[in-house]
Amino acid sequence: MTTQMLSYLFVGLSFSVYIGIAIWARAGSTSEFYVADGGVHPIANGMATAADWMSAASFISMAGIIAFSGYDASVYLMGWTGGYVLLALLLAPYLRKFGQFTVPDFVGERYYSRTARVVAVICLLFISFTYVAGQMRGVGVVFSRFLEVDINVGVVIGMCVVFFYAVLGGMKGITYTQVAQFCVLIFAYLVPAIFISIMITGNPVPQLGLGADVADGSGIPVLHKLDQTLIDLGFNPYTESSKSSVDIFAITMALMVGTAGLPHVIVRFFTVPKVSDARLSAGYALVFIALLYTTAPAVAAFARLNFIETVQNTEYASAPAWVRTWEDTGLIAWQDKNDDGRIQYGLGAPFSGKPQFNGEQGSYGERMVSNAPLANTNEIYVDRDIMVLANPEIANLPSWVIALVAAGGLAAALSTAAGLLLVVSTSISHDLLKKTLMPNISDKQELRYARLAAAIAIVVAGYLGINPPGFVAEVIAFAFGLAAASLFPCILLGIFYRRMNKQGAIAGMLSGLLFTFGYIVYFKFVNPAANIADNWLFGISPEGIGAIGMLINFAVSVGVSRFTAEPPATVQQLIDNIRIPSGAGRAQDH
């Protein structure tokens, strides 16, 4: 059976499972639609949280970034995993004890203000739509290659699938669909990693293979060989940093606290029966997430090494079939600059307007050179979003492994997209309509509005997937920055600072969001030519500016609250109650 037929089979079977689960778990009430009626088992919730968390950026894009940026990309491993620990230990149990449906629900009740609730909804929409654009783009990338359809058609197909199980099943359907998607994506990630680790090092454990010697009898460690290969081609060493320490710290911080402020992950802790289950499911999720995150560095190094050895100085006419296959998608391109018929790979942009992987400037070690002369020898462009997807083909693995990776990539993108879209629809129907504009609507009407909002959100997400503001992980990094600068300080201060009032929360969220959003828009869209380290504030790139936005939020929030009225006594008592450890009494564990 051909690779394409196997891809159709694997993807079709996985989609059938997702849709079947949605029909089985159809939501019949707002409680089921919003939080699965709070009855999900901690292990199942841990798997669903892991799938919700490991998006297209984790599955498709993260290893690609590491492959081309090397040491600099460690910010993603540290930021995303550290942020999840921060969320699980610092926020999740208290939010679960508070007992609301959504993050804006918490903000509205804690800060006794409809305005604060609406501002939280606005922040959430900014974050979610920025994040979901990357997910839908990831869906399009997978479809364009493995099912051989246009990338935009792939986005539309993904929209239809998500529409079915998100609108029909709500959180109940999405939770059990994400359990299935986790199983698919983690199996799809680990199988080729194990295959390739055995091929390159002889060690079946990718994490150990990364530190092992290459299995060619040379006795050279994998990372040493990769360093030397890149130096010979004019690149920076793989294991050395080219970013400033300040920018590395800022990006890591923005990703970490942004993780703790992501609404689609936070809401997962409302779906378990009690507070202790929230802590337990967080622990399970961390184990499940670690399976992929500890494997990603090995996948990245193996992919870069295989790619160079496969294409460098190879005659284009006899190049492996995957080169032309991916060329058809526009995600790989070749230009014969010296008319020798061979593929030359090295430092520099192959085409005007394509990224230059110089390891010195730009978001992830690249600089846009739309007006630069092509005075370099690099002849091939490869989009980093394809490195995990193309890895099995580059390594010449069996067709069923290639098809499995296609199903895994779709599972990763669709699982997070569904969680984000549900958060958007819940915020609109529950927080904006039920709690603010239309308080007298019935449960059935609220459920109808939630489904309508989900449908509209999916259409908007599809548009952003077709017209994304960057590549997958870059777009998603902006979402983390926005979350760090807007929601995280508001939630943290709401739990641990009794003096925090509604005026401080509103002023802080708006100031953090506007500063961070304005900084990103200026350097990425208004004046991208200025997006170099010399022009950045304190030398911090747009991907890390959320850390400064967070500090601005904290400063404004605390400052304003100190000069305005204290929160009501009932609110301060509420804060004390949610901070009482669950072991202090059975009545608190509800």
WOTA-V132405 format. One record per pair of residues at least 6 apart in sequence whose C-alpha atoms are under 6 Angstrom apart, sorted by the first residue. I is the first residue (numbers start at 0). GAP is how many residues later the second one is. D is the distance in Angstrom with one decimal. If there is no record, write none. Layout:
i->I gap->GAP d->D
i->I gap->GAP d->D
//
This chain:
i->2 gap->396 d->4.9
i->5 gap->397 d->5.7
i->6 gap->396 d->4.3
i->10 gap->396 d->5.0
i->17 gap->159 d->5.3
i->18 gap->146 d->5.9
i->21 gap->143 d->4.9
i->21 gap->147 d->5.1
i->21 gap->151 d->4.7
i->24 gap->144 d->5.7
i->24 gap->148 d->4.8
i->25 gap->142 d->5.8
i->25 gap->143 d->4.2
i->26 gap->6 d->5.3
i->26 gap->142 d->4.9
i->26 gap->143 d->6.0
i->29 gap->417 d->5.5
i->30 gap->6 d->4.9
i->31 gap->140 d->5.7
i->32 gap->137 d->4.2
i->32 gap->138 d->4.9
i->33 gap->137 d->5.4
i->34 gap->136 d->5.6
i->34 gap->236 d->4.8
i->35 gap->135 d->5.2
i->35 gap->136 d->4.1
i->35 gap->235 d->5.7
i->37 gap->233 d->4.1
i->37 gap->234 d->4.7
i->37 gap->235 d->5.1
i->38 gap->233 d->5.3
i->38 gap->234 d->5.2
i->39 gap->231 d->5.8
i->39 gap->232 d->4.9
i->41 gap->235 d->5.6
i->41 gap->239 d->4.4
i->42 gap->238 d->5.9
i->44 gap->236 d->5.9
i->45 gap->235 d->4.5
i->45 gap->238 d->5.0
i->45 gap->239 d->4.1
i->46 gap->132 d->5.3
i->46 gap->238 d->5.9
i->47 gap->127 d->5.6
i->47 gap->130 d->4.8
i->47 gap->131 d->4.8
i->49 gap->235 d->5.2
i->49 gap->239 d->5.5
i->50 gap->127 d->5.7
i->50 gap->131 d->4.9
i->51 gap->363 d->5.5
i->51 gap->364 d->4.5
i->54 gap->357 d->4.9
i->54 gap->358 d->5.2
i->54 gap->361 d->5.3
i->55 gap->79 d->5.5
i->55 gap->82 d->5.7
i->55 gap->356 d->5.3
i->55 gap->357 d->4.4
i->56 gap->416 d->4.9
i->59 gap->325 d->5.9
i->59 gap->328 d->5.7
i->60 gap->324 d->4.8
i->60 gap->412 d->5.7
i->62 gap->233 d->5.3
i->62 gap->237 d->4.7
i->63 gap->320 d->4.8
i->63 gap->321 d->5.9
i->63 gap->323 d->5.2
i->65 gap->7 d->5.0
i->65 gap->234 d->5.7
i->66 gap->233 d->4.3
i->66 gap->234 d->5.6
i->66 gap->237 d->5.4
i->68 gap->296 d->5.9
i->69 gap->168 d->4.7
i->69 gap->169 d->6.0
i->70 gap->168 d->5.1
i->70 gap->169 d->5.7
i->70 gap->170 d->5.4
i->71 gap->169 d->5.3
i->74 gap->177 d->5.0
i->78 gap->173 d->4.5
i->78 gap->176 d->4.8
i->78 gap->177 d->4.3
i->79 gap->175 d->5.8
i->79 gap->176 d->5.6
i->81 gap->174 d->5.8
i->82 gap->173 d->3.7
i->82 gap->174 d->5.7
i->82 gap->176 d->5.0
i->82 gap->177 d->5.7
i->86 gap->173 d->4.5
i->87 gap->194 d->5.6
i->92 gap->182 d->5.7
i->93 gap->484 d->5.8
i->95 gap->173 d->6.0
i->95 gap->174 d->5.4
i->95 gap->179 d->5.9
i->96 gap->178 d->6.0
i->96 gap->481 d->5.9
i->99 gap->6 d->6.0
i->103 gap->13 d->5.1
i->103 gap->16 d->5.2
i->103 gap->17 d->5.9
i->106 gap->10 d->5.7
i->107 gap->6 d->5.9
i->107 gap->8 d->5.8
i->107 gap->9 d->4.3
i->110 gap->390 d->6.0
i->110 gap->391 d->4.7
i->115 gap->390 d->5.5
i->126 gap->352 d->4.9
i->127 gap->292 d->5.8
i->129 gap->349 d->5.5
i->130 gap->345 d->4.9
i->130 gap->348 d->5.3
i->131 gap->285 d->5.5
i->132 gap->328 d->5.8
i->132 gap->331 d->4.9
i->132 gap->332 d->4.7
i->133 gap->338 d->4.4
i->133 gap->341 d->5.7
i->133 gap->342 d->5.9
i->134 gap->278 d->4.9
i->134 gap->282 d->5.8
i->135 gap->19 d->5.8
i->135 gap->329 d->4.6
i->136 gap->328 d->4.5
i->138 gap->16 d->5.8
i->138 gap->271 d->5.7
i->139 gap->11 d->4.5
i->139 gap->14 d->4.3
i->139 gap->15 d->4.5
i->140 gap->10 d->5.8
i->142 gap->11 d->4.9
i->143 gap->6 d->5.2
i->143 gap->7 d->4.6
i->151 gap->314 d->5.5
i->165 gap->252 d->5.9
i->166 gap->284 d->5.1
i->177 gap->237 d->5.7
i->180 gap->230 d->5.0
i->183 gap->224 d->5.5
i->184 gap->223 d->3.9
i->184 gap->226 d->5.9
i->187 gap->216 d->5.4
i->187 gap->217 d->4.9
i->187 gap->220 d->5.1
i->192 gap->106 d->5.9
i->193 gap->10 d->5.3
i->193 gap->12 d->5.8
i->196 gap->6 d->5.9
i->196 gap->7 d->5.8
i->196 gap->9 d->5.3
i->196 gap->12 d->5.8
i->197 gap->6 d->5.0
i->199 gap->14 d->5.8
i->199 gap->15 d->5.7
i->200 gap->8 d->5.9
i->200 gap->13 d->4.8
i->200 gap->14 d->4.5
i->202 gap->6 d->5.4
i->205 gap->92 d->5.7
i->206 gap->88 d->5.8
i->209 gap->88 d->5.1
i->211 gap->9 d->5.5
i->212 gap->6 d->5.5
i->212 gap->7 d->5.2
i->212 gap->8 d->3.8
i->212 gap->9 d->5.5
i->213 gap->6 d->5.9
i->213 gap->7 d->5.7
i->213 gap->8 d->5.5
i->226 gap->10 d->4.8
i->226 gap->11 d->5.1
i->230 gap->6 d->5.9
i->232 gap->113 d->5.1
i->233 gap->113 d->5.7
i->241 gap->117 d->6.0
i->241 gap->118 d->5.6
i->246 gap->293 d->4.8
i->249 gap->294 d->4.8
i->249 gap->297 d->5.6
i->250 gap->292 d->5.9
i->250 gap->293 d->3.7
i->252 gap->294 d->5.9
i->253 gap->227 d->5.4
i->253 gap->230 d->5.8
i->253 gap->290 d->5.6
i->253 gap->292 d->5.1
i->253 gap->293 d->4.6
i->254 gap->225 d->5.5
i->256 gap->227 d->5.1
i->257 gap->222 d->4.3
i->257 gap->223 d->5.8
i->257 gap->225 d->4.7
i->257 gap->226 d->3.9
i->260 gap->222 d->5.3
i->260 gap->226 d->5.5
i->260 gap->227 d->4.5
i->263 gap->155 d->5.6
i->263 gap->156 d->5.4
i->263 gap->159 d->5.8
i->268 gap->9 d->5.4
i->273 gap->316 d->5.1
i->274 gap->314 d->5.8
i->302 gap->88 d->5.8
i->311 gap->31 d->5.9
i->311 gap->32 d->5.6
i->311 gap->33 d->5.6
i->312 gap->29 d->5.5
i->312 gap->30 d->5.1
i->312 gap->31 d->5.3
i->313 gap->28 d->5.3
i->313 gap->29 d->5.4
i->314 gap->26 d->5.8
i->314 gap->27 d->4.2
i->315 gap->25 d->5.9
i->315 gap->26 d->5.3
i->325 gap->6 d->5.7
i->326 gap->6 d->5.6
i->330 gap->51 d->6.0
i->330 gap->52 d->5.2
i->331 gap->49 d->5.4
i->331 gap->50 d->4.5
i->332 gap->47 d->5.6
i->332 gap->48 d->5.0
i->333 gap->45 d->5.5
i->333 gap->46 d->4.4
i->334 gap->44 d->5.1
i->343 gap->34 d->5.6
i->343 gap->35 d->5.3
i->344 gap->33 d->4.8
i->344 gap->34 d->5.9
i->345 gap->32 d->4.7
i->346 gap->31 d->6.0
i->347 gap->8 d->4.9
i->347 gap->28 d->5.8
i->347 gap->30 d->5.7
i->348 gap->6 d->5.8
i->348 gap->7 d->4.4
i->349 gap->28 d->5.3
i->349 gap->29 d->4.8
i->349 gap->30 d->5.7
i->349 gap->31 d->5.9
i->351 gap->18 d->4.9
i->352 gap->16 d->5.5
i->352 gap->17 d->3.8
i->354 gap->11 d->5.7
i->354 gap->12 d->5.7
i->354 gap->13 d->5.1
i->355 gap->10 d->5.0
i->355 gap->11 d->5.3
i->356 gap->8 d->5.8
i->356 gap->9 d->4.5
i->357 gap->7 d->6.0
i->357 gap->8 d->5.8
i->358 gap->6 d->4.1
i->360 gap->6 d->5.9
i->391 gap->10 d->5.7
i->424 gap->25 d->5.3
i->424 gap->28 d->4.7
i->424 gap->29 d->4.7
i->425 gap->24 d->5.9
i->428 gap->20 d->5.6
i->428 gap->21 d->4.9
i->476 gap->66 d->6.0
i->477 gap->65 d->6.0
i->480 gap->65 d->3.9
i->483 gap->62 d->5.6
i->483 gap->66 d->5.7
i->484 gap->27 d->4.7
i->484 gap->28 d->5.7
i->484 gap->61 d->5.2
i->484 gap->64 d->4.5
i->484 gap->65 d->4.0
i->485 gap->23 d->4.5
i->485 gap->26 d->5.3
i->485 gap->27 d->5.2
i->488 gap->65 d->6.0
i->489 gap->15 d->5.8
i->497 gap->74 d->5.6
i->498 gap->67 d->5.9
i->499 gap->61 d->5.6
i->500 gap->60 d->5.6
i->500 gap->66 d->5.2
i->503 gap->53 d->4.1
i->503 gap->56 d->4.8
i->503 gap->57 d->4.6
i->504 gap->52 d->5.5
i->507 gap->45 d->4.2
i->507 gap->48 d->5.1
i->507 gap->49 d->4.5
i->511 gap->37 d->4.6
i->511 gap->40 d->5.8
i->511 gap->41 d->4.8
i->515 gap->30 d->5.8
i->515 gap->33 d->5.5
i->519 gap->22 d->5.2
i->522 gap->8 d->5.2
i->532 gap->6 d->5.4
i->581 gap->6 d->5.5
i->581 gap->7 d->5.2
//
